[in-house]
Amino acid sequence: MNQKIMDLVEQSSIREDAPQFEIGDTVDVHVRILEGEKERIQVFSGVVIGRSGGGSREMFAVRRIVAGQGVERKFPVHSPRIAKVEVTRSSQVRRAKLYYLRDRVGKAVRLKERRRVAVKD
């Protein structure tokens, strides 16, 4: 009984246009930021190193390097604060969590690019 009620509540907060991306993709996350009365969009770009949770509680972590320091940020997939998520590059990975990238520096952080096969009509 309680689970059915929870599912109904979650369905109301799930986005219909949820972004489609995978772990290892390099993404640009467009986030709405409130500064006083004004609202602007800030872009956070980096590599998706993991996804966690499910339903309306699903989160994804994005990692990037800023001034030689690693910066990670977690975003809710179904948040109204996220304007859009653009996939700029897809990478071929064999793991669900890319936490090993935290220990790597420079060229060792690069991931092998995924080749997309064009479909002919």
DSSP file (Angstrom, degrees, kcal/mol; ACC not computed):
  #  RESIDUE AA STRUCTURE BP1 BP2  ACC     N-H-->O    O-->H-N    N-H-->O    O-->H-N    TCO  KAPPA ALPHA  PHI   PSI    X-CA   Y-CA   Z-CA
    1    1 A M     >        0   0    0      0, 0.0     4,-1.7     0, 0.0     5,-0.1   0.000 360.0 360.0 360.0 -49.8    0.0    0.0    0.0
    2    2 A N  H  >  +     0   0    0      1,-0.2     4,-2.3     2,-0.2     5,-0.2   0.869 360.0  55.3 -64.9 -35.2    2.7    2.5    1.0
    3    3 A Q  H  > S+     0   0    0      1,-0.2     4,-2.3     2,-0.2    -1,-0.2   0.874 104.9  52.8 -66.3 -36.4    4.8    1.6   -2.0
    4    4 A K  H  > S+     0   0    0      2,-0.2     4,-1.9     1,-0.2    -1,-0.2   0.901 109.7  48.4 -64.9 -40.4    1.8    2.4   -4.4
    5    5 A I  H  X S+     0   0    0     -4,-1.7     4,-2.1     2,-0.2    -2,-0.2   0.916 111.0  50.5 -65.0 -43.2    1.4    5.8   -2.8
    6    6 A M  H  X S+     0   0    0     -4,-2.3     4,-2.5     1,-0.2    -2,-0.2   0.891 108.8  52.3 -62.4 -40.0    5.2    6.5   -3.1
    7    7 A D  H  X S+     0   0    0     -4,-2.3     4,-2.2     2,-0.2    -1,-0.2   0.892 108.6  50.4 -63.7 -39.7    5.1    5.5   -6.8
    8    8 A L  H  X S+     0   0    0     -4,-1.9     4,-1.1     2,-0.2    -1,-0.2   0.904 111.5  47.8 -63.9 -41.6    2.2    7.9   -7.5
    9    9 A V  H  X S+     0   0    0     -4,-2.1     4,-0.7     1,-0.2     3,-0.4   0.909 112.5  49.4 -66.1 -41.8    4.1   10.7   -5.8
   10   10 A E  H >X S+     0   0    0     -4,-2.5     3,-1.1     1,-0.2     4,-0.7   0.883 103.7  59.7 -65.2 -38.5    7.3    9.9   -7.7
   11   11 A Q  H >< S+     0   0    0     -4,-2.2     3,-0.5     1,-0.3    -1,-0.2   0.828 100.1  57.1 -60.6 -31.6    5.4    9.8  -11.1
   12   12 A S  H 3< S+     0   0    0     -4,-1.1    -1,-0.3    -3,-0.4    -2,-0.2   0.770 110.4  43.2 -71.5 -23.9    4.3   13.4  -10.6
   13   13 A S  H << S+     0   0    0     -3,-1.1     2,-0.4    -4,-0.7    -1,-0.2   0.441  87.6 106.0-102.8   0.4    7.9   14.6  -10.3
   14   14 A I  S << S-     0   0    0     -4,-0.7     2,-0.2    -3,-0.5    42,-0.1  -0.661  71.0-124.4 -82.5 133.3    9.5   12.6  -13.1
   15   15 A R    >   -     0   0    0     -2,-0.4     3,-0.6     1,-0.1    -2,-0.1  -0.515   6.2-150.1 -76.5 140.3   10.4   14.7  -16.2
   16   16 A E  T 3  S+     0   0    0      1,-0.2     2,-0.3    -2,-0.2    -1,-0.1   0.825  98.1  49.9 -75.6 -32.8    9.0   13.6  -19.5
   17   17 A D  T 3  S+     0   0    0     61,-0.0    -1,-0.2    -3,-0.0     3,-0.1  -0.299  79.2 169.2-102.4  47.8   12.0   15.0  -21.4
   18   18 A A    <   -     0   0    0     -3,-0.6    60,-0.1    -2,-0.3    59,-0.0  -0.353  41.9-103.0 -61.7 137.5   14.7   13.3  -19.2
   19   19 A P        -     0   0    0      0, 0.0     2,-0.6     0, 0.0    -1,-0.1  -0.323  27.6-136.9 -66.5 144.1   18.1   13.7  -20.8
   20   20 A Q        +     0   0    0     65,-0.2     2,-0.3    -3,-0.1    67,-0.1  -0.905  46.6 127.2-105.1 113.3   19.6   10.7  -22.5
   21   21 A F        -     0   0    0     -2,-0.6     2,-0.3    65,-0.0    69,-0.0  -0.965  39.6-138.4-156.3 166.0   23.3   10.0  -21.8
   22   22 A E    >   -     0   0    0     -2,-0.3     3,-1.6    69,-0.0    26,-0.2  -0.772  37.2 -78.8-126.2 170.0   25.5    7.2  -20.6
   23   23 A I  T 3  S+     0   0    0     -2,-0.3    70,-0.2     1,-0.2    26,-0.2  -0.511 117.0  31.3 -70.0 135.1   28.4    6.8  -18.2
   24   24 A G  T 3  S+     0   0    0     24,-2.3    -1,-0.2     1,-0.4     2,-0.2   0.228  88.7 128.9  99.0 -12.5   31.7    8.0  -19.9
   25   25 A D    <   -     0   0    0     -3,-1.6    23,-2.5    65,-0.2     2,-0.6  -0.503  59.9-129.5 -75.0 143.4   30.0   10.6  -22.0
   26   26 A T  E     -AB  47  89A   0     63,-3.1    62,-2.8    21,-0.2    63,-1.5  -0.858  40.0-178.4 -90.6 122.3   31.3   14.2  -21.9
   27   27 A V  E     -AB  46  87A   0     19,-2.9    19,-2.1    -2,-0.6     2,-0.6  -0.847  33.4-139.8-126.1 155.8   28.3   16.4  -21.3
   28   28 A D  E     -AB  45  86A   0     58,-2.6    58,-2.5    -2,-0.3     2,-0.7  -0.974  23.2-159.4-110.1 113.6   27.4   20.1  -20.9
   29   29 A V  E     -AB  44  85A   0     15,-2.9    15,-2.5    -2,-0.6     2,-0.8  -0.857   3.7-153.5 -97.9 117.5   24.9   20.5  -18.1
   30   30 A H  E     -AB  43  84A   0     54,-2.9    53,-2.7    -2,-0.7    54,-1.0  -0.822  18.8-172.4 -93.5 110.8   23.0   23.7  -18.3
   31   31 A V  E     -AB  42  82A   0     11,-3.1    11,-3.1    -2,-0.8     2,-0.5  -0.874  23.3-127.9-111.2 134.6   21.9   24.6  -14.8
   32   32 A R  E     -A   41   0A   0     49,-3.4     2,-0.4    -2,-0.4     9,-0.2  -0.696  28.8-166.0 -79.9 126.5   19.6   27.5  -13.8
   33   33 A I  E     -A   40   0A   0      7,-3.6     7,-2.6    -2,-0.5     2,-0.6  -0.951  11.9-144.3-117.3 131.9   21.2   29.6  -11.1
   34   34 A L  E     +A   39   0A   0     -2,-0.4     2,-0.5     5,-0.2     5,-0.2  -0.858  17.4 179.3 -95.5 123.8   19.4   32.2   -9.0
   35   35 A E  E >   -A   38   0A   0      3,-3.0     3,-1.7    -2,-0.6     2,-0.5  -0.876  66.0 -58.4-122.6  96.3   21.4   35.4   -8.2
   36   36 A G  T 3  S-     0   0    0     -2,-0.5    -2,-0.0     1,-0.3     0, 0.0  -0.590 119.9 -18.7  69.1-117.5   19.2   37.6   -6.1
   37   37 A E  T 3  S+     0   0    0     -2,-0.5    -1,-0.3    -3,-0.1     2,-0.2   0.628 123.6  85.5 -92.7 -18.1   16.1   38.3   -8.3
   38   38 A K  E <   -A   35   0A   0     -3,-1.7    -3,-3.0    -4,-0.0     2,-0.4  -0.552  61.2-153.1 -92.4 151.2   17.7   37.3  -11.6
   39   39 A E  E     +A   34   0A   0     -5,-0.2     2,-0.3    -2,-0.2    -5,-0.2  -0.979  19.6 169.6-120.5 133.0   18.0   33.8  -13.0
   40   40 A R  E     -A   33   0A   0     -7,-2.6    -7,-3.6    -2,-0.4     2,-0.5  -0.884  32.3-113.2-135.4 168.9   20.8   32.8  -15.4
   41   41 A I  E     -A   32   0A   0     -2,-0.3     2,-0.4    -9,-0.2    -9,-0.2  -0.912  25.4-167.1-109.2 128.4   22.1   29.6  -16.9
   42   42 A Q  E     -A   31   0A   0    -11,-3.1   -11,-3.1    -2,-0.5     2,-0.5  -0.932  13.8-139.6-114.0 136.1   25.5   28.3  -16.0
   43   43 A V  E     -A   30   0A   0     -2,-0.4     2,-0.5   -13,-0.2   -13,-0.2  -0.836  14.6-172.5-100.9 128.3   27.2   25.5  -18.0
   44   44 A F  E     -A   29   0A   0    -15,-2.5   -15,-2.9    -2,-0.5     2,-0.4  -0.972  12.3-171.8-116.9 113.6   29.1   22.7  -16.2
   45   45 A S  E     +A   28   0A   0     -2,-0.5     2,-0.3   -17,-0.2   -17,-0.2  -0.870  25.6 103.6-112.5 141.9   30.9   20.5  -18.6
   46   46 A G  E     -A   27   0A   0    -19,-2.1   -19,-2.9    -2,-0.4     2,-0.4  -0.972  65.5 -54.8 176.6-168.9   32.7   17.3  -17.8
   47   47 A V  E     -AC  26  63A   0     16,-2.7    16,-2.6    -2,-0.3     2,-0.6  -0.790  44.9-123.1 -98.4 134.1   32.7   13.5  -17.9
   48   48 A V  E     + C   0  62A   0    -23,-2.5   -24,-2.3    -2,-0.4    14,-0.2  -0.668  32.0 177.0 -74.8 116.1   29.8   11.5  -16.4
   49   49 A I  E     -     0   0A   0     12,-2.2    49,-3.1    -2,-0.6     2,-0.3   0.515  57.4 -12.1-102.6  -6.5   31.5    9.2  -13.8
   50   50 A G  E     - C   0  61A   0     11,-0.9    11,-2.5    47,-0.2     2,-0.3  -0.924  46.5-142.7 178.5 158.2   28.5    7.6  -12.4
   51   51 A R  E     + C   0  60A   0     45,-0.4     2,-0.3    -2,-0.3     9,-0.2  -0.972  24.4 177.4-128.6 147.0   24.7    7.3  -11.9
   52   52 A S  E     + C   0  59A   0      7,-2.5     7,-3.0    -2,-0.3    -2,-0.0  -0.972  37.7  25.0-146.9 160.1   22.9    6.3   -8.8
   53   53 A G        -     0   0    0     -2,-0.3     2,-0.3     5,-0.2     5,-0.2  -0.223  66.5-114.3  81.9-173.8   19.4    6.0   -7.4
   54   54 A G    >   +     0   0    0      4,-0.1     3,-1.6    -2,-0.0     2,-0.1  -0.985  64.7   8.3-158.3 161.0   16.3    5.3   -9.3
   55   55 A G  G >  S-     0   0    0     -2,-0.3     3,-1.0     1,-0.3    23,-0.1  -0.421 128.6 -14.7  66.3-135.0   13.0    7.0  -10.2
   56   56 A S  G 3  S+     0   0    0      1,-0.2    22,-0.3    -2,-0.1    -1,-0.3   0.613 136.7  62.3 -77.9 -11.0   12.7   10.6   -9.2
   57   57 A R  G <  S+     0   0    0     -3,-1.6    -1,-0.2    20,-0.1    -2,-0.2   0.276  72.5 131.7 -95.5  10.7   15.7   10.2   -6.9
   58   58 A E    <   -     0   0    0     -3,-1.0    19,-2.5    -5,-0.2    20,-0.5  -0.436  34.0-175.6 -70.3 134.8   18.2    9.4   -9.7
   59   59 A M  E     -CD  52  76A   0     -7,-3.0    -7,-2.5    17,-0.3     2,-0.3  -0.873  13.0-158.5-126.2 157.3   21.4   11.4   -9.6
   60   60 A F  E     -CD  51  75A   0     15,-2.5    15,-2.8    -2,-0.3     2,-0.4  -0.997  11.4-140.3-137.7 146.2   24.5   11.6  -11.9
   61   61 A A  E     -CD  50  74A   0    -11,-2.5   -12,-2.2    -2,-0.3   -11,-0.9  -0.875  12.7-165.3-108.9 134.2   28.0   12.8  -11.1
   62   62 A V  E     -CD  48  73A   0     11,-2.7    11,-2.3    -2,-0.4     2,-0.4  -0.964   4.9-164.1-120.5 134.5   30.1   14.9  -13.5
   63   63 A R  E     +CD  47  72A   0    -16,-2.6   -16,-2.7    -2,-0.4     2,-0.3  -0.945  14.6 160.6-121.8 139.1   33.8   15.4  -13.1
   64   64 A R  E     - D   0  71A   0      7,-2.5     7,-3.4    -2,-0.4     2,-0.5  -0.954  36.6-113.5-147.0 166.7   36.1   18.0  -14.7
   65   65 A I  E     - D   0  70A   0     -2,-0.3     2,-0.5     5,-0.2     5,-0.2  -0.914  28.9-178.2-107.3 124.8   39.5   19.6  -14.1
   66   66 A V  E >  S- D   0  69A   0      3,-3.3     3,-2.0    -2,-0.5    -2,-0.0  -0.980  72.4 -20.9-126.2 118.5   39.6   23.3  -13.2
   67   67 A A  T 3  S-     0   0    0     -2,-0.5    -1,-0.1     1,-0.3     3,-0.1   0.859 127.7 -50.9  52.9  41.1   43.0   24.9  -12.7
   68   68 A G  T 3  S+     0   0    0      1,-0.2     2,-0.4     0, 0.0    -1,-0.3   0.408 119.3 107.1  82.0  -3.1   44.7   21.6  -12.1
   69   69 A Q  E <  S-D   66   0A   0     -3,-2.0    -3,-3.3     2,-0.0     2,-0.4  -0.877  70.7-121.8-110.1 141.2   42.1   20.5   -9.5
   70   70 A G  E     -D   65   0A   0     -2,-0.4     2,-0.4    -5,-0.2    -5,-0.2  -0.654  27.4-168.0 -79.8 133.6   39.4   17.9  -10.0
   71   71 A V  E     -D   64   0A   0     -7,-3.4    -7,-2.5    -2,-0.4     2,-0.4  -0.990   2.9-171.6-125.6 127.8   35.9   19.2   -9.4
   72   72 A E  E     -D   63   0A   0     -2,-0.4     2,-0.4    -9,-0.2    -9,-0.2  -0.923   3.0-177.4-118.7 145.4   32.9   16.9   -9.1
   73   73 A R  E     -D   62   0A   0    -11,-2.3   -11,-2.7    -2,-0.4     2,-0.4  -0.997  15.0-145.6-142.7 137.0   29.3   17.8   -9.0
   74   74 A K  E     -D   61   0A   0     -2,-0.4   -13,-0.2   -13,-0.2    -2,-0.0  -0.859  17.2-172.4-105.5 137.2   26.2   15.7   -8.6
   75   75 A F  E     -D   60   0A   0    -15,-2.8   -15,-2.5    -2,-0.4     2,-0.4  -0.966  26.2-120.7-126.5 141.0   22.9   16.6  -10.3
   76   76 A P  E >   -D   59   0A   0      0, 0.0     3,-1.1     0, 0.0   -17,-0.3  -0.676  20.6-141.4 -75.1 134.6   19.4   15.1  -10.0
   77   77 A V  T 3  S+     0   0    0    -19,-2.5   -18,-0.1    -2,-0.4   -20,-0.1   0.889  99.1  42.0 -64.2 -39.8   18.3   13.8  -13.4
   78   78 A H  T 3  S+     0   0    0    -20,-0.5    -1,-0.2   -22,-0.3   -19,-0.1   0.141  84.3 132.3 -98.0  19.6   14.7   15.0  -13.0
   79   79 A S    X   -     0   0    0     -3,-1.1     3,-0.9     1,-0.1   -65,-0.0  -0.476  55.7-143.1 -73.4 138.6   15.4   18.4  -11.4
   80   80 A P  T 3  S+     0   0    0      0, 0.0    -1,-0.1     0, 0.0   -48,-0.0   0.650  98.2  71.2 -72.0 -13.2   13.6   21.5  -12.8
   81   81 A R  T 3  S+     0   0    0    -50,-0.1   -49,-3.4    -5,-0.1     2,-0.7   0.704  80.4  84.2 -73.6 -19.8   16.9   23.4  -12.2
   82   82 A I  E <   -B   31   0A   0     -3,-0.9   -51,-0.2   -51,-0.2     3,-0.1  -0.766  57.8-174.3 -88.3 115.5   18.5   21.5  -15.1
   83   83 A A  E     -     0   0A   0    -53,-2.7     2,-0.3    -2,-0.7    -1,-0.2   0.945  64.1 -31.1 -73.5 -49.6   17.7   23.3  -18.3
   84   84 A K  E     -B   30   0A   0    -54,-1.0   -54,-2.9     2,-0.0     2,-0.5  -0.985  46.1-135.6-163.5 162.6   19.3   20.7  -20.6
   85   85 A V  E     -B   29   0A   0     -2,-0.3     2,-0.5   -56,-0.2   -65,-0.2  -0.984  21.4-164.3-126.4 117.6   22.1   18.2  -20.9
   86   86 A E  E     -B   28   0A   0    -58,-2.5   -58,-2.6    -2,-0.5     2,-0.7  -0.887  13.4-141.4-104.6 129.8   24.1   18.1  -24.1
   87   87 A V  E     +B   27   0A   0     -2,-0.5   -60,-0.2   -60,-0.2     3,-0.1  -0.812  24.0 172.7 -88.6 117.1   26.3   15.1  -25.0
   88   88 A T  E     +     0   0A   0    -62,-2.8     2,-0.3    -2,-0.7   -61,-0.2   0.730  67.4   7.9 -95.5 -26.1   29.4   16.5  -26.7
   89   89 A R  E     -B   26   0A   0    -63,-1.5   -63,-3.1     2,-0.0     2,-0.4  -0.975  62.9-145.0-156.9 138.9   31.4   13.2  -26.9
   90   90 A S        -     0   0    0     -2,-0.3    24,-2.3    24,-0.3     2,-0.3  -0.897  17.9-162.2-108.5 138.7   30.7    9.6  -26.2
   91   91 A S  B     -E  113   0B   0     -2,-0.4     2,-0.7    22,-0.3    22,-0.3  -0.892  21.0-120.5-121.6 150.9   33.3    7.3  -24.7
   92   92 A Q        +     0   0    0     20,-3.7    20,-0.5    -2,-0.3     2,-0.3  -0.799  42.1 167.9 -90.1 118.0   33.6    3.5  -24.6
   93   93 A V        -     0   0    0     -2,-0.7   -70,-0.0   -70,-0.2     5,-0.0  -0.892  33.7-156.2-129.7 160.3   33.8    2.3  -21.0
   94   94 A R  S    S+     0   0    0     -2,-0.3     2,-0.3     0, 0.0    -1,-0.0   0.238  72.1  69.7-118.6  10.6   33.6   -1.1  -19.3
   95   95 A R        -     0   0    0      1,-0.1     3,-0.1   -72,-0.1    -2,-0.1  -0.898  67.5-139.6-130.2 158.0   32.5    0.0  -15.9
   96   96 A A  S    S+     0   0    0     -2,-0.3     2,-0.4     1,-0.2   -45,-0.4   0.756  96.5  40.1 -85.4 -27.1   29.4    1.5  -14.3
   97   97 A K        -     0   0    0    -47,-0.1     3,-0.3   -74,-0.1   -47,-0.2  -0.990  63.7-162.9-125.9 128.8   31.4    3.9  -12.0
   98   98 A L    >   +     0   0    0    -49,-3.1     3,-1.7    -2,-0.4     4,-0.2  -0.250  42.7 134.9-103.6  44.5   34.5    5.7  -13.3
   99   99 A Y  G >   +     0   0    0      1,-0.3     3,-1.7     2,-0.2     4,-0.3   0.702  58.5  75.8 -67.6 -18.7   35.9    6.6   -9.8
  100  100 A Y  G >  S+     0   0    0     -3,-0.3     3,-1.0     1,-0.3     4,-0.3   0.689  79.3  73.6 -66.5 -16.6   39.4    5.5  -10.9
  101  101 A L  G X  S+     0   0    0     -3,-1.7     3,-0.9     1,-0.2    -1,-0.3   0.705  81.0  72.6 -68.6 -18.0   39.6    8.8  -12.9
  102  102 A R  G <  S+     0   0    0     -3,-1.7    -1,-0.2     1,-0.2    -2,-0.2   0.822  97.6  47.1 -65.2 -30.4   40.1   10.6   -9.6
  103  103 A D  G <  S+     0   0    0     -3,-1.0     2,-0.3    -4,-0.3    -1,-0.2   0.513  98.1  90.4 -89.2  -5.0   43.6    9.2   -9.3
  104  104 A R    <   -     0   0    0     -3,-0.9     2,-0.3    -4,-0.3     5,-0.0  -0.656  54.6-166.8 -99.7 150.3   44.6   10.1  -12.9
  105  105 A V    >   -     0   0    0     -2,-0.3     3,-1.3     0, 0.0     2,-0.1  -0.972  49.5 -17.2-133.7 145.6   46.2   13.3  -14.2
  106  106 A G  G >  S-     0   0    0     -2,-0.3     3,-1.5     1,-0.3     4,-0.3  -0.366 126.8  -0.3  70.1-133.2   46.8   14.7  -17.6
  107  107 A K  G >  S+     0   0    0      1,-0.3     3,-1.2     2,-0.2    -1,-0.3   0.692 120.9  73.7 -68.9 -18.6   46.5   12.4  -20.7
  108  108 A A  G <  S+     0   0    0     -3,-1.3    -1,-0.3     1,-0.2    -2,-0.2   0.674  87.0  64.7 -68.7 -15.6   45.8    9.4  -18.5
  109  109 A V  G <  S+     0   0    0     -3,-1.5    -1,-0.2     2,-0.1    -2,-0.2   0.690  78.2 110.4 -79.7 -18.8   42.3   10.8  -17.9
  110  110 A R    <   -     0   0    0     -3,-1.2     2,-0.3    -4,-0.3    -3,-0.0  -0.243  56.4-150.7 -61.8 143.9   41.3   10.5  -21.6
  111  111 A L        -     0   0    0    -87,-0.1     2,-0.3   -18,-0.0   -18,-0.1  -0.845  25.8 -98.3-113.7 152.9   38.8    7.8  -22.5
  112  112 A K        -     0   0    0    -20,-0.5   -20,-3.7    -2,-0.3     2,-0.1  -0.526  44.5-117.3 -71.8 130.2   38.5    5.9  -25.8
  113  113 A E  B     -E   91   0B   0     -2,-0.3     2,-0.4   -22,-0.3   -22,-0.3  -0.420  20.8-124.5 -73.8 141.8   35.9    7.4  -28.0
  114  114 A R        -     0   0    0    -24,-2.3     2,-0.5    -2,-0.1   -24,-0.3  -0.717  21.2-136.0 -85.5 130.5   32.8    5.4  -29.0
  115  115 A R        -     0   0    0     -2,-0.4     2,-0.5     2,-0.0   -24,-0.0  -0.751  13.1-150.5 -88.4 128.8   32.3    5.1  -32.7
  116  116 A R        -     0   0    0     -2,-0.5     2,-0.5   -26,-0.0   -26,-0.0  -0.866  10.0-138.0 -99.9 131.2   28.8    5.6  -33.9
  117  117 A V        -     0   0    0     -2,-0.5     2,-0.3     1,-0.0    -2,-0.0  -0.779  19.1-127.7 -90.0 125.3   27.7    3.7  -37.1
  118  118 A A        -     0   0    0     -2,-0.5     2,-0.5     1,-0.1    -1,-0.0  -0.549  19.1-136.1 -73.9 133.5   25.6    5.7  -39.4
  119  119 A V        -     0   0    0     -2,-0.3     2,-0.3     2,-0.0    -1,-0.1  -0.795  14.2-144.0 -93.3 127.1   22.4    4.0  -40.4
  120  120 A K              0   0    0     -2,-0.5     0, 0.0     1,-0.1     0, 0.0  -0.709 360.0 360.0 -91.1 141.2   21.5    4.2  -44.1
  121  121 A D              0   0    0     -2,-0.3    -1,-0.1     0, 0.0    -2,-0.0   0.459 360.0 360.0 -80.1 360.0   17.9    4.6  -45.2
